[in-house]
Amino acid sequence: MTATTIRPGWSHPVRAAVPPFTEAGLRRVLEKVQRWAPYVDGLLLDDVAAVLDDYTPTEHEVDEHAQRLRGRLMRLVHLALALKVAEQDGQVADLIERGRTIGTEEVPTDHRRAVGHLRRMAWTFHELLERLVAQQCLTEAP
C-alpha cells in the first residue's frame, strides 16, 4: 500500500495509518498501564489516617509509610500540574510547591523528626486532595 491510497467508497485520498509508537514504545506504554493504580482507593486515606491519627508509627513503620505517602503525594502533585489547577487556584500552587519540596526531602533518621516529616507529607497530601475536590478535578473519596 502506498502512502496515499484511494479506498473503495471514498472519493478522496486517504493516508496509510502510521502507528504512534514503535514496538519498544508500545511496550513502555503497556508497562506503565500495568503499573498504574487509581489515585483514590481504599488504602489511600488509610495511609493518611495512619500518620495523622493519634497513633505514632514505630521506627520500623516510618520508612514504609514515607515511601507510600511520597508516592501518593507526588502522583497528586503531577495530577494537579497536568490539570493546570495552579493557574486558577493559588492555594493549589502553594501546595504543589510544598509537595514537591517535602516529596524530595530525605526522611530524618531521628524518629521524632521522621514522624513530623510523615505528618507534613500527609497534611500536604490531604490539603491538596481537598483543593482538587473543591475545584471539581476529583470526586470526593468514599
Buried (B, 14 or more C-beta within 10 A) or exposed (E): EEEEEEEEEEEEEEEEEEEEEEEEEEEEEEEEEEEEEEBBEEEBBEBBEBBBEEEEBEEEBBEEBBEBBBEBBBBBBBBBBEBEBBEEBEBBBBBBEBBBEBBEEEBBEEEEEBBEBBBBBBBBBBBBBBBBBBBEBBEEBE
